C-alpha cells in the first residue's frame, strides 16, 4: 500500500468507529483489536456516547492537527512495519 491508500484506510477505520455503539459486542471487540494492532486508540477507551460524538463534531475546528497527524503517522508506520 502506498501512503495515500494507508491514509484512506486510516480514515475508513476511524469512520467505522462512529458505528461502534450499534455494533454487536463481538464487533466492538474486533474493532478494538484492529485499532490496537494499527495504533488507533480503541473505541472502548474513548468512552463514546452520542453526546460526546456531537461534541466532537461541534469542536472539530479546535482539534489539534498535530495530534491527528501523529496518530495517522503511527498508523502508517505500523502498517508498513516500522515500529519506531
N, C-alpha and C positions, 0 to 999 in steps of 0.2 A: 504494500500500500504506500502511496505517496503521501506527502504531508496534507494535501488538500482532502484526500479521502479519509485520512485519520481525523482531521478536524470535523468532517461531516459525521463520521461515526461518533465522535465525542458529543456533538450536538444532538444527534439522534438518541444516544443513551440518556443524556440529560433530559430531553423531551419526554422520554419514556417514564421518567420519574414523576411526571405530572399525573400519570395514571396509577401511581403507587397504591393509593387508598382503595382503588376499585379492583386491584389485583387480588387473587387468592393468596392465602398465606404462603403457599409454595412459590407462587410467582414473585411475591415480595422477597422471599429468601433467595431465590435465584438471582433477582436483580441486584440485591445487596452483595451477593458473592461475585457477580460480574463487576460491579463497581469496585469492590475491594481488589480484584485482580488487576484492574486497569488504572487504579489510582484516583477514582472519583469517590468522594465522601458518600458512604452508604446512606440510603434514604432513612433508615431507622435512626441514624444519628442526627438527622436534620429536624426531628420532631415536626413532621409535616402535618399541616391542617389546612383547611380551606382558607381560614383567616390568614394564616402565615403565607400561603401562596398568593393571596390577594395583596398582602403587604409587600411581598417580594416584587410583584408586578408594578405596584404603585411606586416602590422605592428603587426600581431598576436603574433609574438615572443616577442614583447615588452609589451604585455598586462600584467597588474599587476594581478598575480594569486590570490592575496588576495581579490581584488575587485570581481573577478569572483566567488570565493568561498563564499564571503559574500552574493552576490545576490542569489546564489544557496541555501545557508542555510536559507535565508529569505523565499525563495520559499518553501522549505521543511517544515519549521516551520508553515507557513501559511496553507499549505495543511493539515498538521497534527492537526491544530487547536491551535498551540502555538503562540500567538501573541506577544511574548516577543521580 
